[in-house]
Amino acid sequence: MEMNQYLSMFIDESREHLQAMNDNMLKLEASPDDVSIVQSIFRSAHTLKGMAATMGFEDIASLTHELENVLDLVRNGKLQMNAHMFDTVFKSIDALETMVEDIISGGSGQADVSAIVAALGAIVSGESGAPGAQAGG
């Protein structure tokens, strides 16, 4: 099996999914309650995670896994998107793009994503420093 062929396919598909995630995040900002947009972002993240894990890019797989956890709670109505979550998800996508670009330029795709992973984990566990649910009035 030709590894370069798989790497080329990984790069092409990763770029497509990351572009779709960015585009859909912009749509979601305009319509934060549209669950169908969240579903699309989740599917792209899920596919990217699987491809990265298959190719051995563990940092990408780890970050997309945490991103999936946040998106899963949103799409199931357990969390509502807020400014902090948008910011954290966009940072996640930026980091993923940076790692894919590193792979394209011959690197390993490794990066210290622990801070972003921790921020996503804090959102999932309800411990993020973001303004919480405030009673509207």
Disulfide bonds with the S-S distance in Angstrom:
none
